[in-house]
């Protein structure tokens, strides 16, 4: 989707707007919203779900809700949705293999904040830790290392885009005596590849690195690893100390949001008692929106665990279908089994722009999110076949 051309003058002026001017401004904003909704017809290259409609909850747009501080205690600001937030966190705690009472979690503003929180907890546990992550890890990881002033060791990836445990073991031995904060990517943005969590634990053992914190960046692939047709190790039972999951990717939301989970005993190191309007603060952002918990709770309640599993299986089936159709187009697709990402020869730039495909080194990736159907695939392949 591209903004209308020419763009209207959006400068905020000194004087208030007249009635007619305010109506013109509203028309400009609604035109943009309509264009964004129409873009669903060609949005196949980004890991975001557009199959939702929260307009029945529009009443929340006329109130300021703020889940300030910890989700586990009421603050002196009473317009909040922390009870919904705790219900959403409880769902993800169970999915991650622990009882809700044995898990700390809160809703973040997206995957980067979730990853930052997990790394922050790990750094506070082990102040001398080196941060290790695959070269295929999310772009937020090097930034987080800089923010936390941590030494960062990028680790080579194998041909399947997963972290190379042998390379990790060698890196750990180069830093013998120091703790490790290892970020395991559960679903790379390029191919949906899942780092081998048991192999990471074996590398830590082999290197003799007893002080460590494993953070699983499961923003993209956590739900697929948990509920997809080929479950993969990704959670607390598999050795994670903290986990990031996206809210706007597979579930869907009009604004970016995420969930971060951690072991309660580890969060004690970052908690500030009584710091946030009468309650503890054990979050990054302090003031947090009260809308995302309501939206995610509504969609998860509507779907249930079974419905969410079927949604994920549908996405994987669509990716399987796209692989076959793109192969028929001569686009040389590569699809890791059980994932919803298909890498293929990038089409012409104008086709990539129309279909919201990111092209890198001559390859593009299609991501079968819940709003992407076989009809999208057929239409895309028809355009590619036209040359």
C-alpha distance (Angstrom), angle and dihedral (degrees) to the residues before:
residue distance angle dihedral
X1 . . .
X2 3.81 . .
X3 3.83 126.1 .
X4 3.80 117.0 -103.9
X5 3.79 114.8 -85.6
X6 2.94 125.2 -101.3
X7 3.80 94.4 30.6
X8 3.82 115.4 -131.5
X9 3.79 119.0 -115.1
X10 3.81 104.0 -89.5
X11 3.81 96.6 178.2
X12 3.82 112.7 137.5
X13 3.81 104.9 -127.1
X14 3.81 133.4 -150.9
X15 3.81 95.7 -114.4
X16 3.83 125.8 63.7
X17 3.79 116.2 -103.1
X18 3.78 119.6 -101.1
X19 3.78 120.9 -123.5
X20 3.80 93.0 -97.9
X21 3.79 91.8 46.0
X22 3.80 91.6 50.0
X23 3.80 89.8 52.1
X24 3.81 89.9 50.5
X25 3.81 89.9 50.7
X26 3.79 90.9 50.3
X27 3.80 90.0 51.5
X28 3.82 90.2 53.0
X29 3.81 91.5 51.6
X30 3.79 93.6 46.2
X31 3.80 90.8 48.4
X32 3.80 88.8 56.5
X33 3.81 91.4 48.4
X34 3.81 90.6 50.5
X35 3.81 91.0 49.7
X36 3.81 90.6 49.8
X37 3.81 90.9 51.3
X38 3.81 91.6 48.7
X39 3.79 89.2 53.5
X40 3.81 88.7 72.7
X41 3.80 86.3 83.0
X42 3.83 91.0 67.5
X43 3.83 105.8 24.0
X44 3.81 104.0 114.8
X45 3.81 105.0 126.4
X46 3.80 105.4 65.0
X47 3.83 131.3 71.7
X48 3.78 96.1 -119.7
X49 3.81 129.4 112.2
X50 3.81 116.3 -132.4
X51 3.80 95.6 176.4
X52 3.82 100.1 104.1
X53 3.78 140.0 90.1
X54 3.79 118.7 -163.3
X55 3.82 96.4 168.1
X56 3.84 92.1 117.5
X57 3.83 85.4 68.1
X58 3.81 93.6 56.3
X59 3.82 90.5 121.2
X60 3.81 87.4 79.3
X61 3.82 88.3 66.9
X62 3.83 89.6 69.2
X63 3.82 96.9 57.7
X64 3.80 135.7 58.0
X65 3.80 108.2 -124.2
X66 3.79 117.7 -175.7
X67 3.81 125.6 -178.8
X68 3.81 91.2 -162.5
X69 3.77 117.4 -172.2
X70 3.78 125.7 -15.9
X71 3.80 118.7 6.5
X72 3.81 88.7 -138.0
X73 3.81 98.9 68.1
X74 3.79 134.9 44.5
X75 3.78 116.2 -115.0
X76 3.77 130.0 -148.5
X77 3.80 87.3 -98.2
X78 3.78 101.9 82.0
X79 3.82 101.0 -170.4
X80 3.78 97.1 91.3
X81 3.81 142.6 116.7
X82 3.80 100.5 -143.6
X83 3.81 92.4 134.5
X84 3.83 88.3 60.6
X85 3.80 90.1 44.7
X86 3.80 92.0 53.7
X87 3.80 90.1 49.9
X88 3.82 91.2 53.0
X89 3.81 91.8 46.7
X90 3.81 89.3 48.3
X91 3.80 90.9 55.1
X92 3.80 91.6 52.4
X93 3.81 92.8 43.6
X94 3.80 90.4 57.3
X95 3.79 90.0 45.7
X96 3.81 88.0 52.0
X97 3.80 92.0 54.6
X98 3.81 104.5 -100.4
X99 3.78 138.2 93.9
X100 3.83 114.3 -99.1
X101 3.82 90.1 -117.4
X102 3.81 88.9 57.2
X103 3.80 94.5 53.1
X104 3.79 136.2 69.5
X105 3.78 117.9 -150.7
X106 3.77 145.6 149.1
X107 3.79 139.9 -177.9
X108 3.79 114.1 -97.9
X109 3.78 134.6 -167.1
X110 3.81 91.1 -103.8
X111 3.77 146.7 -49.2
X112 3.80 96.3 -56.3
X113 3.81 92.5 57.6
X114 3.81 90.0 45.2
X115 3.80 90.7 52.0
X116 3.79 91.0 45.0
X117 3.80 91.2 53.2
X118 3.80 93.0 49.0
X119 3.81 91.4 48.7
X120 3.82 91.6 44.9
X121 3.79 91.4 54.3
X122 3.80 90.0 47.6
X123 3.81 92.5 48.3
X124 3.82 91.8 49.1
X125 3.81 89.9 50.7
X126 3.82 91.4 48.8
X127 3.82 111.5 20.9
X128 3.82 92.3 -176.7
X129 3.80 94.5 52.2
X130 3.79 123.6 134.1
X131 3.80 114.4 -141.3
X132 3.82 113.3 -127.1
X133 3.80 123.1 -171.4
X134 3.78 137.4 153.7
X135 3.78 118.8 -94.5
X136 3.82 84.0 -119.6
X137 3.83 91.8 58.9
X138 3.80 121.9 119.4
X139 3.79 116.7 -74.6
X140 3.81 89.9 -115.4
X141 3.82 92.6 70.6
X142 3.85 99.3 73.5
X143 3.81 88.4 43.4
X144 3.81 90.6 52.2
X145 3.81 90.4 50.5
X146 3.81 88.9 54.8
X147 3.81 93.0 46.4
X148 3.81 91.6 51.3
X149 3.83 91.8 39.9
X150 3.78 91.3 -124.6
X151 3.78 127.6 153.5
X152 3.81 106.6 -108.8
X153 3.80 124.8 -153.0
X154 3.82 113.6 -170.9
X155 3.81 108.9 -149.0
X156 3.80 124.3 -145.9
X157 3.79 118.5 -106.7
X158 3.79 126.6 -135.8
X159 3.82 121.2 -118.8
X160 3.82 88.8 -91.2
X161 3.85 88.9 60.8
X162 3.83 94.4 -110.7
X163 3.79 124.0 125.7
X164 3.81 112.6 -85.6
X165 3.83 106.1 -122.8
X166 3.81 92.0 -160.3
X167 3.80 90.4 55.4
X168 3.81 88.6 47.7
X169 3.79 91.2 52.0
X170 3.80 91.6 51.9
X171 3.82 91.4 48.3
X172 3.79 91.2 50.1
X173 3.80 90.9 51.7
X174 3.80 91.0 51.5
X175 3.79 86.7 59.5
X176 3.78 96.5 41.8
X177 3.80 112.5 168.7
X178 3.80 94.9 28.8
X179 3.78 125.5 100.8
X180 3.81 121.1 -112.6
X181 3.77 132.6 -131.4
X182 3.81 104.2 -166.4
X183 3.80 120.4 -169.0
X184 3.80 111.7 -154.4
X185 3.79 112.6 -161.3
X186 3.80 111.9 -139.9
X187 3.79 98.9 -166.4
X188 3.81 118.3 3.2
X189 3.79 115.7 -136.0
X190 3.81 91.7 -124.8
X191 3.81 102.4 50.2
X192 3.79 108.6 -4.0
X193 3.81 90.3 -110.8
X194 3.82 117.2 169.3
X195 3.80 120.4 -142.8
X196 3.81 113.7 -127.0
X197 3.81 103.2 -108.1
X198 3.83 96.2 -171.8
X199 3.81 89.5 50.0
X200 3.82 89.8 51.7
X201 3.79 89.9 53.6
X202 3.81 90.4 49.1
X203 3.81 90.0 51.1
X204 3.81 90.3 52.5
X205 3.81 90.3 50.3
X206 3.81 93.2 45.9
X207 3.81 91.1 50.9
X208 3.80 91.4 48.7
X209 3.82 91.8 -121.1
X210 3.78 101.3 152.9
X211 3.81 97.2 164.7
X212 3.76 107.3 68.1
X213 3.79 145.8 132.0
X214 3.82 121.1 -151.6
X215 3.78 115.8 -155.0
X216 3.81 117.0 -170.2
X217 3.78 114.0 -149.5
X218 3.80 94.6 -154.9
X219 3.80 94.9 155.8
X220 3.79 93.2 121.1
X221 3.79 104.9 23.3
X222 3.80 107.6 24.5
X223 3.78 96.7 97.2
X224 3.81 90.9 44.3
X225 3.82 90.7 49.6
X226 3.81 89.7 49.8
X227 3.80 102.7 39.9
X228 3.80 107.0 14.3
X229 3.81 126.7 107.6
X230 3.83 91.0 -95.6
X231 3.83 107.4 42.5
X232 3.79 114.9 -154.7
X233 3.83 133.6 -164.8
X234 3.80 107.8 -91.7
X235 3.81 112.4 129.7
X236 3.80 146.3 73.7
X237 3.80 93.0 -77.0
X238 3.79 88.1 55.9
X239 3.81 93.4 53.3
X240 3.82 106.3 -85.0
X241 3.81 117.8 145.9
X242 3.81 94.6 -169.9
X243 3.81 133.8 9.7
X244 3.81 136.0 -159.5
X245 3.83 120.2 -155.9
X246 3.80 127.3 177.0
X247 3.77 123.2 -123.1
X248 3.80 99.4 -168.2
X249 3.80 97.9 47.6
X250 3.81 110.7 64.3
X251 3.83 98.1 3.4
X252 3.79 99.2 40.4
X253 3.79 135.7 -131.9
X254 3.82 137.2 177.3
X255 3.82 89.0 -124.9
X256 3.81 130.8 40.2
X257 3.79 112.8 -93.0
X258 3.77 139.3 157.5
X259 3.78 146.2 -176.8
X260 3.79 125.4 -124.7
X261 3.80 123.0 -165.9
X262 3.80 129.6 -169.9
X263 3.78 141.7 164.5
X264 3.84 107.4 -86.5
X265 3.81 95.2 -131.6
X266 3.80 90.5 56.5
X267 3.82 93.2 52.5
X268 3.81 91.4 60.8
X269 3.81 87.3 79.8
X270 3.83 92.7 64.6
X271 3.81 101.4 35.2
X272 3.82 119.2 116.6
X273 3.84 107.5 -160.1
X274 3.81 115.7 -134.0
X275 3.80 93.4 -7.3
X276 3.81 100.5 126.8
X277 3.82 115.6 63.0
X278 3.76 94.8 -58.4
X279 3.78 100.3 -31.1
X280 3.80 139.3 79.8
X281 3.78 119.4 -89.0
X282 3.78 117.3 -141.6
X283 3.80 97.7 152.2
X284 3.81 135.8 90.6
X285 3.78 98.7 -124.6
X286 3.83 104.0 36.8
X287 3.80 96.1 -161.0
X288 3.80 106.0 58.4
X289 3.77 131.2 180.0
X290 3.80 117.5 -100.7
X291 3.81 93.9 -154.9
X292 3.82 101.1 72.3
X293 3.84 93.9 58.9
X294 3.80 90.7 53.4
X295 3.81 93.2 47.4
X296 3.80 95.0 47.6
X297 3.80 92.4 43.7
X298 3.80 90.6 51.8
X299 3.81 93.6 51.3
X300 3.80 95.4 42.4
X301 3.81 90.9 46.6
X302 3.82 89.7 49.9
X303 3.80 94.3 48.9
X304 3.78 102.1 33.7
X305 3.78 119.8 -161.4
X306 3.82 91.9 -69.1
X307 3.79 92.8 51.4
X308 3.78 91.7 48.5
X309 3.81 90.2 50.5
X310 3.80 91.2 51.3
X311 3.81 90.3 48.7
X312 3.80 90.3 54.4
X313 3.81 92.7 46.6
X314 3.81 88.8 51.1
X315 3.81 89.6 54.0
X316 3.80 91.7 51.0
X317 3.81 91.0 48.1
X318 3.81 89.5 51.2
X319 3.81 89.3 51.4
X320 3.82 89.7 50.7
X321 3.81 89.0 51.3
X322 3.82 91.7 47.7
X323 3.81 90.3 51.9
X324 3.80 91.9 56.0
X325 3.81 94.3 44.3
X326 3.81 93.6 47.0
X327 3.80 89.8 48.2
X328 3.78 87.4 54.8
X329 3.81 88.4 52.7
X330 3.79 90.7 54.6
X331 3.81 91.7 -114.9
X332 3.85 94.7 133.4
X333 3.82 97.7 -129.7
X334 3.81 123.7 -159.2
X335 3.79 117.2 -159.0
X336 3.79 125.3 176.2
X337 3.84 105.7 -139.4
X338 3.78 114.6 -104.5
X339 3.81 94.9 20.2
X340 3.80 131.8 104.7
X341 3.83 97.0 -135.2
X342 3.81 125.8 96.3
X343 3.80 121.7 -171.3
X344 3.82 115.7 -156.4
X345 3.79 144.3 155.8
X346 3.78 108.2 -64.3
X347 3.80 113.6 -112.8
X348 3.81 123.9 -138.2
X349 3.82 114.4 -50.6
X350 3.80 92.3 -110.2
X351 3.82 90.3 54.3
X352 3.80 91.4 48.1
X353 3.80 90.1 51.4
X354 3.80 93.1 48.0
X355 3.80 93.2 48.8
X356 3.81 96.8 38.6
X357 3.81 93.6 -117.8
X358 3.80 120.7 161.5
X359 3.79 110.7 -139.9
X360 3.82 120.2 -158.0
X361 3.80 122.8 173.5
X362 3.77 91.9 -14.7
X363 3.80 95.3 -51.0
X364 3.80 130.4 103.0
X365 3.76 130.5 -166.6
X366 3.77 128.4 -137.3
X367 3.80 115.5 -156.7
X368 3.80 116.4 -159.1
X369 3.80 101.9 -143.7
X370 3.83 122.4 171.3
X371 3.82 94.2 -87.2
X372 3.83 92.4 51.8
X373 3.80 111.9 94.3
X374 3.82 135.5 177.9
X375 3.81 86.6 -96.7
X376 3.81 89.5 63.4
X377 3.80 89.0 51.0
X378 3.80 93.6 48.4
X379 3.82 92.4 49.7
X380 3.81 92.5 47.5
X381 3.80 92.1 48.7
X382 3.80 90.8 48.7
X383 3.82 89.6 55.8
X384 3.83 91.9 46.4
X385 3.81 90.9 49.0
X386 3.81 90.6 54.2
X387 3.80 86.5 64.0
